[in-house]
Amino acid sequence: MASQTDPTWEQRWHPLREEWVLFTAHRGGRPWIGELKSPDAATVPAYDPTCALCPGNARLHGVNPPYTGTFWFPNDLPCFGPNAPSAADVCDLYRRRPAGGTAEVVCYHPDHGKTMADLTTDEVRAVVDLWTERSRELGTRPEVAHVLIFENKGSAVGTSNPHPHCQIYAGGLVYGHTAREVESSRRHFARTGEFLGQAILARELAGPRVIAANDSFVACVPWFARYAYEVLVLPRRQVSSLADLDSTERHDLAAMLREVAIRYDNLWRMPMPYVMAIHQAPTDGGDYAAFPFHVEFHPPLRTPDTLKYLAGPEIGGGSMTNESNPDEKAAELRAAAGPHYKTVAPGTRS
């Protein structure tokens, strides 16, 4: 792909979602007179007496214990319910079904002012272990068909509480992207005999878009990225869920997630907002041996103060446009390696 100074009009196939992404890197530098996004405050207190997630504080339905590590609790306002009522369909076109299941909140750390980038690898490993434990337990419940784990970081993606945390949604709904990935991975395996996630990994390892790697995981800005600084974290072997990872792999996943978070913050020396989602196989008893477990990071910023807005083509048309070059964005993130910028002495670069 050409640089952002050269006109480009290209569509790239997204093999996981089986959809086309329009690439127009030359539009990335167009004049911008729209709204600018101010970075989130760089300093957040270690404890906030008004925070519903801090140790010892009251929540809507309960009080947090004085936890010192990870901590999880049932969401006080869950999107799935244990006793969801049934109701008859309006007609064969307007159908409905109960939203049974549960939702949970996972606090990464008691320090209100930390993010994943500020944690040690061992502290992130504790989070990964808790994700795995909750995924295994929730996945055994008969009303749960899918366990979705996601983190919304920063006000730019709608986060109302900066305390380091994520959420777990576990219910009878298999979320749409996962449902697509079930089918795309099955079709790819039936057609080629290879696992889709491993096929993507092989192509990214052969290209210029890898930003970090360890013995078990590789992080890259994929060739088909939908956002400028989108990152995929891919396992080096075929696994379908967190439950398939061994102890070493869970440690390496923690190290890679922390590495990505640090590089994001180092990029512009500010807390990078993002949506992180763990893509793992449904838990409804089907055959998901080919499902490509991976982690996706979707940062909404194109520049330090400019959001990638979902507008006419995305909301109205239903297809993403990426005004950047994934090769160039991967190079920027590779260059953002090193210790977190907040730990580096003033006047020096991390």
C-alpha positions as a Markdown table, in Angstrom:
| # | Residue | x | y | z |
|---|---|---|---|---|
| 1 | Met | 0.0 | 0.0 | 0.0 |
| 2 | Ala | 1.2 | 3.5 | -0.8 |
| 3 | Ser | 2.0 | 6.1 | 1.8 |
| 4 | Gln | -0.6 | 8.6 | 3.0 |
| 5 | Thr | 0.6 | 11.1 | 0.4 |
| 6 | Asp | -0.3 | 8.9 | -2.5 |
| 7 | Pro | -4.0 | 8.3 | -3.5 |
| 8 | Thr | -5.1 | 4.7 | -2.8 |
| 9 | Trp | -8.4 | 3.1 | -3.4 |
| 10 | Glu | -8.4 | -0.5 | -2.2 |
| 11 | Gln | -10.7 | -3.0 | -0.6 |
| 12 | Arg | -9.2 | -5.7 | 1.6 |
| 13 | Trp | -11.1 | -8.9 | 2.7 |
| 14 | His | -11.4 | -9.4 | 6.4 |
| 15 | Pro | -11.2 | -13.2 | 6.7 |
| 16 | Leu | -12.5 | -13.4 | 10.3 |
| 17 | Arg | -15.6 | -11.4 | 9.7 |
| 18 | Glu | -15.9 | -12.2 | 6.0 |
| 19 | Glu | -16.5 | -8.6 | 5.0 |
| 20 | Trp | -14.7 | -6.0 | 2.9 |
| 21 | Val | -12.8 | -3.1 | 4.5 |
| 22 | Leu | -12.2 | 0.0 | 2.3 |
| 23 | Phe | -8.7 | 1.5 | 2.6 |
| 24 | Thr | -8.1 | 5.2 | 1.7 |
| 25 | Ala | -4.8 | 6.0 | 3.4 |
| 26 | His | -4.4 | 9.2 | 1.4 |
| 27 | Arg | -7.5 | 10.7 | 3.3 |
| 28 | Gly | -5.7 | 10.4 | 6.6 |
| 29 | Gly | -4.2 | 13.8 | 6.3 |
| 30 | Arg | -7.3 | 15.6 | 5.1 |
| 31 | Pro | -8.1 | 19.0 | 6.7 |
| 32 | Trp | -10.0 | 18.5 | 9.9 |
| 33 | Ile | -12.2 | 21.3 | 11.4 |
| 34 | Gly | -14.4 | 18.9 | 13.4 |
| 35 | Glu | -14.5 | 18.1 | 17.1 |
| 36 | Leu | -11.1 | 17.5 | 18.7 |
| 37 | Lys | -10.8 | 15.0 | 21.7 |
| 38 | Ser | -8.8 | 16.2 | 24.7 |
| 39 | Pro | -6.7 | 13.4 | 26.3 |
| 40 | Asp | -8.0 | 12.0 | 29.6 |
| 41 | Ala | -6.4 | 13.4 | 32.7 |
| 42 | Ala | -2.9 | 12.0 | 33.2 |
| 43 | Thr | -3.2 | 11.8 | 37.0 |
| 44 | Val | -6.0 | 9.8 | 38.7 |
| 45 | Pro | -5.9 | 9.3 | 42.5 |
| 46 | Ala | -5.1 | 5.9 | 43.9 |
| 47 | Tyr | -8.3 | 5.9 | 45.8 |
| 48 | Asp | -11.6 | 7.6 | 45.1 |
| 49 | Pro | -14.2 | 7.6 | 47.9 |
| 50 | Thr | -17.0 | 8.0 | 45.3 |
| 51 | Cys | -15.8 | 5.0 | 43.1 |
| 52 | Ala | -18.1 | 2.0 | 43.2 |
| 53 | Leu | -15.1 | -0.3 | 42.3 |
| 54 | Cys | -12.5 | 0.8 | 44.9 |
| 55 | Pro | -11.9 | -1.4 | 48.0 |
| 56 | Gly | -14.2 | -0.9 | 50.9 |
| 57 | Asn | -16.7 | 1.3 | 48.9 |
| 58 | Ala | -20.4 | 0.9 | 48.6 |
| 59 | Arg | -22.0 | -0.1 | 45.4 |
| 60 | Leu | -25.6 | 0.0 | 44.2 |
| 61 | His | -26.2 | -3.5 | 45.7 |
| 62 | Gly | -23.4 | -4.3 | 48.1 |
| 63 | Val | -20.1 | -3.2 | 49.6 |
| 64 | Asn | -16.6 | -4.1 | 48.2 |
| 65 | Pro | -14.3 | -6.0 | 50.5 |
| 66 | Pro | -10.8 | -4.5 | 51.2 |
| 67 | Tyr | -9.4 | -6.5 | 48.3 |
| 68 | Thr | -5.7 | -6.3 | 47.6 |
| 69 | Gly | -5.4 | -8.1 | 44.2 |
| 70 | Thr | -8.0 | -9.0 | 41.6 |
| 71 | Phe | -11.7 | -8.9 | 42.6 |
| 72 | Trp | -14.9 | -9.8 | 40.8 |
| 73 | Phe | -18.6 | -9.4 | 41.6 |
| 74 | Pro | -21.9 | -9.8 | 39.8 |
| 75 | Asn | -22.8 | -6.6 | 38.0 |
| 76 | Asp | -25.4 | -4.6 | 40.0 |
| 77 | Leu | -27.3 | -3.8 | 36.7 |
| 78 | Pro | -26.7 | -6.9 | 34.6 |
| 79 | Cys | -27.7 | -7.1 | 30.9 |
| 80 | Phe | -28.6 | -10.8 | 31.4 |
| 81 | Gly | -30.7 | -12.1 | 34.3 |
| 82 | Pro | -30.9 | -15.5 | 36.1 |
| 83 | Asn | -34.7 | -15.5 | 36.0 |
| 84 | Ala | -35.3 | -13.8 | 32.7 |
| 85 | Pro | -39.1 | -14.1 | 31.9 |
| 86 | Ser | -40.3 | -15.9 | 28.8 |
| 87 | Ala | -42.7 | -14.3 | 26.4 |
| 88 | Ala | -44.5 | -15.4 | 23.2 |
| 89 | Asp | -43.4 | -14.2 | 19.8 |
| 90 | Val | -45.3 | -11.4 | 18.3 |
| 91 | Cys | -45.2 | -13.2 | 15.0 |
| 92 | Asp | -42.7 | -15.2 | 12.9 |
| 93 | Leu | -41.0 | -12.0 | 11.9 |
| 94 | Tyr | -40.9 | -10.3 | 15.3 |
| 95 | Arg | -39.5 | -13.0 | 17.6 |
| 96 | Arg | -38.1 | -12.9 | 21.1 |
| 97 | Arg | -36.5 | -15.1 | 23.7 |
| 98 | Pro | -35.4 | -14.6 | 27.4 |
| 99 | Ala | -32.0 | -13.0 | 28.0 |
| 100 | Gly | -30.9 | -15.5 | 30.7 |
| 101 | Gly | -27.4 | -15.5 | 32.1 |
| 102 | Thr | -25.3 | -13.2 | 34.2 |
| 103 | Ala | -22.9 | -10.3 | 33.9 |
| 104 | Glu | -19.8 | -9.7 | 36.1 |
| 105 | Val | -17.3 | -7.0 | 36.8 |
| 106 | Val | -13.6 | -7.8 | 37.2 |
| 107 | Cys | -11.4 | -5.2 | 39.0 |
| 108 | Tyr | -7.8 | -5.6 | 37.9 |
| 109 | His | -6.2 | -3.9 | 40.9 |
| 110 | Pro | -7.2 | -2.0 | 44.0 |
| 111 | Asp | -5.4 | 1.2 | 42.8 |
| 112 | His | -7.9 | 3.4 | 41.2 |
| 113 | Gly | -5.3 | 5.3 | 39.2 |
| 114 | Lys | -3.7 | 2.3 | 37.5 |
| 115 | Thr | -4.4 | 0.9 | 34.0 |
| 116 | Met | -3.2 | -2.4 | 32.5 |
| 117 | Ala | -0.1 | -0.6 | 31.3 |
| 118 | Asp | 0.8 | 0.3 | 34.9 |
| 119 | Leu | 0.5 | -3.3 | 36.2 |
| 120 | Thr | 3.3 | -5.8 | 36.4 |
| 121 | Thr | 3.2 | -8.9 | 34.3 |
| 122 | Asp | 2.4 | -11.0 | 37.4 |
| 123 | Glu | -0.5 | -8.7 | 38.2 |
| 124 | Val | -1.9 | -9.0 | 34.6 |
| 125 | Arg | -1.3 | -12.8 | 34.9 |
| 126 | Ala | -3.6 | -12.8 | 37.9 |
| 127 | Val | -6.3 | -11.1 | 35.7 |
| 128 | Val | -5.8 | -13.6 | 32.9 |
| 129 | Asp | -6.1 | -16.5 | 35.4 |
| 130 | Leu | -9.3 | -15.0 | 36.8 |
| 131 | Trp | -10.7 | -14.6 | 33.2 |
| 132 | Thr | -9.9 | -18.3 | 32.6 |
| 133 | Glu | -11.5 | -19.4 | 35.9 |
| 134 | Arg | -14.7 | -17.4 | 35.3 |
| 135 | Ser | -14.9 | -18.5 | 31.6 |
| 136 | Arg | -14.7 | -22.2 | 32.6 |
| 137 | Glu | -17.3 | -21.8 | 35.4 |
| 138 | Leu | -19.8 | -19.7 | 33.5 |
| 139 | Gly | -19.4 | -21.8 | 30.4 |
| 140 | Thr | -20.7 | -24.9 | 32.2 |
| 141 | Arg | -24.1 | -23.2 | 33.0 |
| 142 | Pro | -26.9 | -24.5 | 30.8 |
| 143 | Glu | -28.2 | -21.0 | 30.1 |
| 144 | Val | -24.9 | -19.7 | 28.9 |
| 145 | Ala | -24.0 | -20.1 | 25.2 |
| 146 | His | -21.1 | -17.7 | 25.1 |
| 147 | Val | -18.7 | -15.9 | 27.5 |
| 148 | Leu | -17.6 | -12.4 | 26.2 |
| 149 | Ile | -14.9 | -10.6 | 28.1 |
| 150 | Phe | -14.2 | -7.0 | 27.2 |
| 151 | Glu | -12.6 | -3.8 | 28.6 |
| 152 | Asn | -13.6 | -0.3 | 27.7 |
| 153 | Lys | -10.7 | 2.0 | 28.6 |
| 154 | Gly | -11.1 | 5.8 | 28.5 |
| 155 | Ser | -13.8 | 8.3 | 28.1 |
| 156 | Ala | -13.5 | 8.3 | 24.3 |
| 157 | Val | -15.1 | 4.9 | 24.3 |
| 158 | Gly | -17.8 | 5.7 | 26.9 |
| 159 | Thr | -16.1 | 4.5 | 30.1 |
| 160 | Ser | -17.6 | 6.3 | 33.0 |
| 161 | Asn | -15.2 | 4.9 | 35.7 |
| 162 | Pro | -11.4 | 4.9 | 35.2 |
| 163 | His | -10.8 | 2.2 | 37.8 |
| 164 | Pro | -8.9 | -0.6 | 36.1 |
| 165 | His | -11.6 | -3.1 | 35.3 |
| 166 | Cys | -13.4 | -5.2 | 32.6 |
| 167 | Gln | -16.7 | -6.9 | 32.3 |
| 168 | Ile | -17.9 | -10.4 | 31.5 |
| 169 | Tyr | -21.1 | -11.0 | 29.7 |
| 170 | Ala | -22.3 | -14.6 | 29.9 |
| 171 | Gly | -25.7 | -15.5 | 28.5 |
| 172 | Gly | -27.7 | -17.3 | 25.8 |
| 173 | Leu | -26.6 | -14.9 | 23.1 |
| 174 | Val | -23.6 | -15.8 | 20.9 |
| 175 | Tyr | -22.3 | -12.3 | 20.0 |
| 176 | Gly | -22.4 | -11.5 | 16.3 |
| 177 | His | -18.6 | -11.3 | 15.6 |
| 178 | Thr | -18.1 | -14.6 | 17.4 |
| 179 | Ala | -20.9 | -16.2 | 15.4 |
| 180 | Arg | -19.3 | -14.9 | 12.2 |
| 181 | Glu | -15.9 | -16.2 | 13.2 |
| 182 | Val | -17.4 | -19.6 | 14.0 |
| 183 | Glu | -18.6 | -19.9 | 10.4 |
| 184 | Ser | -15.6 | -18.3 | 8.7 |
| 185 | Ser | -13.2 | -20.6 | 10.5 |
| 186 | Arg | -15.3 | -23.7 | 9.7 |
| 187 | Arg | -15.5 | -22.7 | 6.1 |
| 188 | His | -11.8 | -22.0 | 5.9 |
| 189 | Phe | -10.9 | -25.4 | 7.5 |
| 190 | Ala | -13.3 | -27.3 | 5.2 |
| 191 | Arg | -11.9 | -25.6 | 2.1 |
| 192 | Thr | -8.1 | -25.7 | 3.0 |
| 193 | Gly | -7.6 | -28.1 | 5.9 |
| 194 | Glu | -5.8 | -25.3 | 7.9 |
| 195 | Phe | -6.9 | -23.3 | 10.9 |
| 196 | Leu | -7.9 | -19.8 | 10.0 |
| 197 | Gly | -6.2 | -18.2 | 13.0 |
| 198 | Gln | -2.9 | -20.0 | 12.2 |
| 199 | Ala | -3.2 | -19.0 | 8.5 |
| 200 | Ile | -3.6 | -15.3 | 9.5 |
| 201 | Leu | -0.6 | -15.7 | 11.9 |
| 202 | Ala | 1.6 | -17.1 | 9.2 |
| 203 | Arg | 0.9 | -14.3 | 6.9 |
| 204 | Glu | 1.4 | -11.6 | 9.5 |
| 205 | Leu | 4.7 | -13.2 | 10.6 |
| 206 | Ala | 5.9 | -13.0 | 7.0 |
| 207 | Gly | 5.0 | -9.3 | 6.8 |
| 208 | Pro | 6.0 | -6.0 | 8.3 |
| 209 | Arg | 3.1 | -5.5 | 10.7 |
| 210 | Val | 4.2 | -7.5 | 13.8 |
| 211 | Ile | 4.7 | -5.1 | 16.7 |
| 212 | Ala | 5.7 | -7.6 | 19.5 |
| 213 | Ala | 6.1 | -11.3 | 20.0 |
| 214 | Asn | 7.0 | -13.9 | 22.6 |
| 215 | Asp | 7.1 | -17.7 | 22.8 |
| 216 | Ser | 3.3 | -18.1 | 22.8 |
| 217 | Phe | 1.7 | -15.0 | 21.3 |
| 218 | Val | 2.2 | -12.5 | 18.5 |
| 219 | Ala | 0.8 | -8.9 | 18.3 |
| 220 | Cys | 0.2 | -7.2 | 15.0 |
| 221 | Val | -1.7 | -4.5 | 13.2 |
| 222 | Pro | -3.4 | -6.8 | 10.8 |
| 223 | Trp | -3.4 | -6.4 | 7.0 |
| 224 | Phe | -7.2 | -6.0 | 7.1 |
| 225 | Ala | -7.3 | -3.6 | 10.2 |
| 226 | Arg | -10.5 | -1.7 | 10.5 |
| 227 | Tyr | -9.0 | 1.0 | 12.8 |
| 228 | Ala | -5.7 | 2.9 | 12.4 |
| 229 | Tyr | -4.0 | 1.4 | 15.4 |
| 230 | Glu | -6.0 | -1.9 | 15.7 |
| 231 | Val | -4.0 | -4.7 | 17.2 |
| 232 | Leu | -4.7 | -8.5 | 17.1 |
| 233 | Val | -3.0 | -10.8 | 19.7 |
| 234 | Leu | -2.8 | -14.2 | 18.1 |
| 235 | Pro | -1.7 | -17.5 | 19.7 |
| 236 | Arg | 1.2 | -19.4 | 18.1 |
| 237 | Arg | -0.8 | -22.7 | 18.3 |
| 238 | Gln | -4.4 | -23.4 | 17.6 |
| 239 | Val | -6.6 | -22.9 | 20.7 |
| 240 | Ser | -10.3 | -22.0 | 20.8 |
| 241 | Ser | -10.6 | -20.4 | 24.3 |
| 242 | Leu | -8.9 | -19.2 | 27.4 |
| 243 | Ala | -9.6 | -22.7 | 28.9 |
| 244 | Asp | -7.3 | -24.2 | 26.3 |
| 245 | Leu | -4.2 | -22.2 | 27.4 |
| 246 | Asp | -1.7 | -23.8 | 29.7 |
| 247 | Ser | 0.1 | -22.0 | 32.5 |
| 248 | Thr | 3.0 | -20.8 | 30.4 |
| 249 | Glu | 0.7 | -19.5 | 27.7 |
| 250 | Arg | -1.4 | -17.6 | 30.2 |
| 251 | His | 1.7 | -15.9 | 31.5 |
| 252 | Asp | 2.8 | -15.1 | 27.9 |
| 253 | Leu | -0.7 | -13.7 | 27.1 |
| 254 | Ala | -0.4 | -11.5 | 30.2 |
| 255 | Ala | 3.0 | -10.2 | 29.1 |
| 256 | Met | 1.7 | -9.5 | 25.6 |
| 257 | Leu | -1.4 | -7.7 | 26.7 |
| 258 | Arg | 0.7 | -5.5 | 29.0 |
| 259 | Glu | 3.2 | -4.9 | 26.1 |
| 260 | Val | 0.4 | -3.7 | 23.8 |
| 261 | Ala | -1.0 | -1.4 | 26.5 |
| 262 | Ile | 2.4 | 0.1 | 27.1 |
| 263 | Arg | 3.1 | 0.7 | 23.4 |
| 264 | Tyr | -0.3 | 2.4 | 23.0 |
| 265 | Asp | 0.4 | 4.8 | 25.9 |
| 266 | Asn | 4.0 | 5.4 | 24.7 |
| 267 | Leu | 2.8 | 6.2 | 21.2 |
| 268 | Trp | 1.7 | 9.8 | 22.1 |
| 269 | Arg | 2.8 | 9.8 | 25.8 |
| 270 | Met | -0.8 | 9.7 | 27.0 |
| 271 | Pro | -3.3 | 7.1 | 28.2 |
| 272 | Met | -4.6 | 5.5 | 25.0 |
| 273 | Pro | -8.3 | 4.7 | 25.0 |
| 274 | Tyr | -9.4 | 1.4 | 23.5 |
| 275 | Val | -12.0 | -1.4 | 23.4 |
| 276 | Met | -10.4 | -4.7 | 24.1 |
| 277 | Ala | -12.4 | -7.9 | 23.4 |
| 278 | Ile | -11.4 | -11.6 | 24.0 |
| 279 | His | -12.7 | -13.7 | 21.2 |
| 280 | Gln | -13.3 | -17.3 | 22.3 |
| 281 | Ala | -15.5 | -20.1 | 21.2 |
| 282 | Pro | -19.2 | -20.4 | 22.3 |
| 283 | Thr | -19.9 | -22.8 | 25.2 |
| 284 | Asp | -23.1 | -24.3 | 23.9 |
| 285 | Gly | -21.6 | -27.8 | 23.4 |
| 286 | Gly | -20.9 | -27.4 | 19.7 |
| 287 | Asp | -17.8 | -28.4 | 17.8 |
| 288 | Tyr | -15.5 | -25.4 | 17.9 |
| 289 | Ala | -12.1 | -27.0 | 17.3 |
| 290 | Ala | -11.4 | -24.7 | 14.5 |
| 291 | Phe | -12.4 | -21.5 | 16.3 |
| 292 | Pro | -9.5 | -18.9 | 16.3 |
| 293 | Phe | -9.0 | -17.6 | 19.8 |
| 294 | His | -7.5 | -14.2 | 19.8 |
| 295 | Val | -7.7 | -10.8 | 21.5 |
| 296 | Glu | -8.6 | -7.6 | 19.6 |
| 297 | Phe | -7.7 | -4.0 | 20.6 |
| 298 | His | -9.7 | -1.2 | 18.9 |
| 299 | Pro | -8.4 | 2.3 | 19.7 |
| 300 | Pro | -10.7 | 5.0 | 18.4 |
| 301 | Leu | -8.1 | 7.7 | 17.9 |
| 302 | Arg | -6.5 | 8.5 | 14.5 |
| 303 | Thr | -4.3 | 11.2 | 16.1 |
| 304 | Pro | -3.8 | 12.2 | 19.7 |
| 305 | Asp | -6.9 | 14.5 | 19.5 |
| 306 | Thr | -8.9 | 13.2 | 16.6 |
| 307 | Leu | -11.4 | 10.3 | 16.8 |
| 308 | Lys | -12.3 | 7.8 | 14.1 |
| 309 | Tyr | -16.0 | 8.5 | 14.0 |
| 310 | Leu | -18.3 | 5.9 | 12.7 |
| 311 | Ala | -20.4 | 7.9 | 10.3 |
| 312 | Gly | -22.3 | 7.4 | 7.0 |
| 313 | Pro | -20.2 | 4.6 | 5.5 |
| 314 | Glu | -20.0 | 2.7 | 8.8 |
| 315 | Ile | -23.3 | 3.3 | 10.4 |
| 316 | Gly | -25.4 | 3.9 | 7.3 |
| 317 | Gly | -23.6 | 1.7 | 4.9 |
| 318 | Gly | -22.4 | -1.0 | 7.3 |
| 319 | Ser | -18.8 | -1.2 | 6.0 |
| 320 | Met | -15.7 | 0.2 | 7.6 |
| 321 | Thr | -13.3 | 2.6 | 6.0 |
| 322 | Asn | -9.7 | 2.8 | 7.2 |
| 323 | Glu | -7.9 | 6.1 | 6.4 |
| 324 | Ser | -4.4 | 4.7 | 7.3 |
| 325 | Asn | -1.7 | 2.3 | 6.2 |
| 326 | Pro | -1.4 | -0.7 | 8.5 |
| 327 | Asp | 2.3 | -1.2 | 7.7 |
| 328 | Glu | 3.0 | 2.4 | 8.8 |
| 329 | Lys | 0.9 | 2.2 | 11.9 |
| 330 | Ala | 2.6 | -1.0 | 12.9 |
| 331 | Ala | 6.0 | 0.7 | 12.5 |
| 332 | Glu | 4.8 | 3.5 | 14.8 |
| 333 | Leu | 3.8 | 1.0 | 17.5 |
| 334 | Arg | 7.1 | -1.0 | 17.1 |
| 335 | Ala | 8.9 | 2.3 | 17.7 |
| 336 | Ala | 6.9 | 2.8 | 20.9 |
| 337 | Ala | 8.7 | 0.0 | 22.7 |
| 338 | Gly | 10.3 | 0.3 | 26.1 |
| 339 | Pro | 9.2 | 1.1 | 29.6 |
| 340 | His | 6.0 | 3.0 | 30.2 |
| 341 | Tyr | 6.5 | 6.7 | 29.5 |
| 342 | Lys | 5.4 | 7.6 | 33.0 |
| 343 | Thr | 8.4 | 5.7 | 34.5 |
| 344 | Val | 10.9 | 7.5 | 32.3 |
| 345 | Ala | 12.7 | 10.5 | 33.6 |
| 346 | Pro | 11.4 | 13.8 | 32.3 |
| 347 | Gly | 13.0 | 15.1 | 29.1 |
| 348 | Thr | 13.8 | 11.6 | 27.8 |
| 349 | Arg | 11.9 | 9.3 | 25.5 |
| 350 | Ser | 10.8 | 5.8 | 26.5 |
